[in-house]
């Protein structure tokens, strides 16, 4: 396999010919190292603006944590070595409101927009909570009453709450191996994959895909079934009820009040539909600001951003029967999934957001700890690596007490 030498490529510049990134390889290692911080050069995007008047600058009190020894599965390694081995592009640790550790690698800097994949779902949930508070969204509303385009689909009689909690009864298969035909169709509809044998004149867009999502024979609300299209549908609902483009309303109501310092962006399909399920790119510092605001129950120096009851609900919701009723329970066997955030089920009630290829928001309320990680891992999902990183987050918390 070709070894991509980040030192030979200027940050933000096109890669040399031998490392040319395309829609066919942008999520494959080593091309993803460059691609994950240059999504705007690969896929159409909409800018998510910041406002210099509302920027929040946090306090730094950096500590060298590189020498922390992480014990996991009878193996002990230093923190820095684990971060490098796991293709980590950025790791930031905020403790009691101060940035105490930062790590950057490859093409990522504190201000570089890096794609966060399914953490986008968790941010879309925060925006939904704001709109619920503004009475623009009722989580008990039937989807097809808002989007008539979904009549005859899995969404016809599903509620927005079903969409939020991933318990819509559908026949979609989230298959990162790329073998499932419906997943290939989905990725192509988003503009993320366009196989060479596709006729572009007949290529469907994301909204058309969502308007044809097949039903299953199950009942809604009974079984957790992870399905990324649900979160794209949520972005469509947000646009329909607000009359605004997703990129503008998430900027106005979430990103700007959170104090972000740099423009972010979100990918679009060929017709301009927003990939609110996984298409957001945001800088490490800015994701940390949003995550710290969540740890502080939705508030920061700019005021109450996300309703406190929305955050309390997804971090404390007790009924995990749907989550435990899934086909392959590997992640957080004692946990839960509520409004697109995970409860870990761990001793200190940590909760988190997770994206493929190694993206993490990790919040430990008891220890006043917020950690964000961005990565260009080769595997979309690797449970062993996830569990190793959970040990890393735990040991960091222990070291800072």
N, C-alpha and C positions, 0 to 999 in steps of 0.2 A: 504494500500500500504506500502511496505517495505520502511523504512527510511534509506537511505544510510548515514552512519556516516563517513564523510571524515577524521575525527580525528583518526579513528581506523584503517585506511589503509595508509600505507606508500606511499608517492608519487612515482610513477613509478614502484611499485611492483604489482604483481598479486592480484586481489581482493580475499577475502575469498570465500570459496565454495558457501555460500549463496548469494553472489553477482556476481557469475560467469557470465561473459559477453560472448554472442554468437552472430552470425550473425542474429539470430532471435530477439534479444532484445537490440542490441547495441545503437539504436536510441530511445529507450523507457526510460522514467524516472522511477527509479533513475539510471538505469545502464549507461545512457549516461553521467552522471557526470564523471565517470571514463573513459568511452570509448572515449569521445571526445578528450582526451589528450593521448590516447594510441591506436590510430587507427592502428599503425604498428603491434600491437599484435593481431589484429583481421582480417585484410585484407592485402594482399600483397601490398607493396608500392615500389616506386622508390625514392631514396634520391635526394633532390635538394640541391646541395652543396653551401657552402659559402667559401670565400677566406679571410683569416685573414689579408692579405695585403690591402684589400679594405674596411674593416669594418669601419663603421661610428659610433662614440660615440656622442650622443647628450647631450646637457646641461640640467641639472635638476635644477628646482627651485620650489620645491613642495609647494603647498598651500593646506590647509585643506578645502575641499569643502563639506565634509560630512554633514555639517549643513545647506547647501543650501535647502531652501524650494521650492518644486516643486508643482505648482498649475496646476491641470489638471481635467477637468470635475467636478469642484466644490469640489475637494478633494485635500488636501494639505498634503504632506509627505516630510520628509527629504531625501536627495539624497541617503545616505547609505541604508536606509530602502527600498527604491525602488529597488536599485541594488540587494539586497538580495532577496526581494520578487519576482523579475523577473529572478531569477536563473542566475545572471550575474557572470561569472567566471573572467572576466578582463574588466576594463574600463581604458583607458589611454586618457589623454587630453594634447595636445600640443598647446601652444598659442605663437604666434610670435617666433616660432622656439625653444621654451623651453618646456620641459616636466613639467607641473605644477600640475598634479594630476595623481595618479595611485591607482587602487583598484584591489586586487586579492582575489579570493575565491576558495574553494574546492581544486582541484588538480592542479590548474593553477598557474604558476609563470611567471616571465618576460621572461624566456627562454624555457618554455614548448611548444612544438608544439601542437597547438589546431586546430582541423578541422574547416574550415571557410565556408564550403558548397559553396553556389553560389557566394560568393565573389571570388571564383576561376575563375568564368566566367569573372569578371572584370579584374583580373590579366592576364588572357589569352588574353583579348582585348588589354591590354598594350603591351604584347608581339607581337600581331598582328600589332599594330601600328609601332613598331620597324621594323618588317619585311616588311611592306609596304614602309617604308622609305628606306629600303635596296633593294627595287625593287624585292623582292622575292614573294610578294603577291600583286595582283591587286584586290581591293574590288569589282570591276565590273565584275570579271571573273566568268564564269559559273562553278558551283561546279563539275559537272560531267566531265568537261574537265580536272580537276585535279585528281578527284577520279572517274574513270570509273565504279567502283563498285556501284556507286549510280544511274546509268542509270536505269530507270523504277521506281524510288522512288520519294518522294516529293522533293528531292534535284536536280533532273535531270536538270531542267532548272532554278533553283534558283541561285542567285548570292551570293557571299560572303557577300555583304552588306545586303542582306536579312537575312542571317544567323546571322550577327552581331546585327541586330536590331529586331530580333524575329518577322519577318513578312513573314516567309516561310509559304506557304499554305500546311499544313499537317493535318492528322487526329489523331495526337498524343494527349493524354489527360494527363496533369500534375496533377495527383490525389494523394495527400499525404495521403488520407484516405486508400489507398491501395486496393480500390475496382475495379478500372479500370484494365482490363486484360492487356492492352498494357503497362500500367505503371508497373505492376508486371513483365512483360517480360523484360522491360527496366532495372529495378533495379536488376533483376537476371543476366542479361547480363553483368552488371558492376562488379559483384562479391559482391555487397552490401547485397543482399538478396538471400539466397538459401533455399527455402521451403523444408521441410523434404521429400516431396513426389516427388521431382525432381530426375530424373536419371542423375547423373553427367556426364555420358558418352555421353549424347545427349544434354548437356547444351550449348547453343550458347553464343558466346562472344559479346562484345560491337560492334565491327566493323560489324559483321554479322547482328546485330540488326539495325544499321544505314543503312546498305545496303538493308534493306527491309522496311524502314519507309514509311507508306502509304500516298498517296496524298489526298488532299481534292479538292472540286470543286471550291474553291476560287482562286483568282489571287494572286501571290506573290506581296508583297509591299503595300498591301491595308489594312491589318488588323494585329494589334499586337496580337500575340498568343504565350504566354510564353511556351517554350519547351526546357527543359534542354538538350536533345540529340543534339540540334544544336551546343552547346558549346563543346560537346565531338567531334562532327564532325570537329569543328574548330581546335581542338588539332590534329586531324588526318591530316587535311590539312597542318598544320604547320610542322608536321613530314614529310609529302610527299614532300613539296616544299624545305625544308631545308636539308633533308637527315639525320637529327639528331633526337634522342629521345626527346620527349617533356621535360622531366626532365632535360636533359643536356642543351638544348637551352634556357629554361627559366632561368636556373641558370646562364649561361654565359652572356645573354643579359639583363636580368632584375634583378634577385635577387642579384647577386654579385655586379653589379654596384650600386645597391640601398644601399649597405653597410650592408647587413644582417650579424648578429653575430652568428647565429646558423644554423645547417642543418634544412631544411624543408623536406617535403615529399609529394608524391601524390599517390593515390591509383591506382592499376592496376587490370584489369580483369584477369581471369585464363590463358589467352593467352598473357598477357603483354600489352594490350591496355590501354592507359592512360585515367583516369577520369578527364579530364581538365574542366569539367562543375562543379564539386563540391568536388573533392577529395583532395584538397591541405590542408595540416596541416602546420602551421607556428607559430612561437612564437609571443606573443603580441608585444614585442619591434620591431621585424622585420617587422610585418605588419604595425606598426606605421611608420617605416622608409620609406617603400614603399608609404604609404598614404601621408606622408609629402612631398615626392618627387613629387607626383601628384599635391598637392596643389601649389607647386612651379613650376608648368607648365612643369614638366618632368625633372627638373634639381636638382642636389645636389652638394656636394663637389667634387664628382667624375666626374662631367660634365653633359652634356645633355644626359639623359638616354632614355626617351620617347619623340618623336617629339612633340614640343609645339603645332603644328597645329592639331595633333591627339587629344590632351587633350582639346584644345579650341573647337574643333568640338563637342565632346560629352557633354561638359558642357554648350555650347551656341547654339546648333542646334535648330532652331526655329520651324520647321515643326513638330508638334506633332499630325497630323491628324491620322496617323496609331495607335499611342498609345491610343488616345481617342476612336478609333474604336475597342474596345475590348468587350468581352461578359460580364465581371463583373468588372467594374472600381471602385476599392475601394482605392487602394494605389495611392496617389498623383493625385487627380482628375484634377489638372491644370498642371501636370508635363509632362515628356517625358521619353523615353528610347532610348538611342543612344549608340551603340558600347558597350553594356552590362553594362552601367552606367545609373543611374536614375538622371534626373533633378527633383527637388522637386516641382517646381512651387511656392516656398515660396518667401517671400518679399526680402530676402537677397541672392537669387540665390544659395542657398545651393545645392550641388549635393552629391550623395552617392552611395554606393554599399551595397547590402543586401543579407544575406544568411539565410536559414531556421534555426530554433531553436535559433534565436536571435543573429545573427552575423551582425555587422555594420561597415562600414567606413562612416564617416560623415565629410564633408568638407565645411566650411564657408569661402570663399575667402575674403569677406569684413572684417571679424573679425580676419583673419589670424589664423583660428582655425581648428585643425584636431583632430577628436575623433575616437577611435576604441573601439569596444565592442565585446567581445566573451562571449558566453552564452551556457548553457545546458538546455534551456527552454524545457518544456515537449511537447508543441505544435510545430509542424513544422512551422505553420503560425498562428499568432494571431494578427489581425489588431488592436485591442484595445491596446494590449501591444506595438505594433509598434508606435502607435500614442502617447502613454505615453512616450516612449523613445524619440520621436521627441521633445516633450515638455521639457524633461530632457536636450537634447542637446541645445535647445534654451536658457534655463535658465542658463546653464553653460556659454554659450557665453555672456549673459547679465551680469553675475557675474564677468567676467574677463575684461570687458571693462574699 
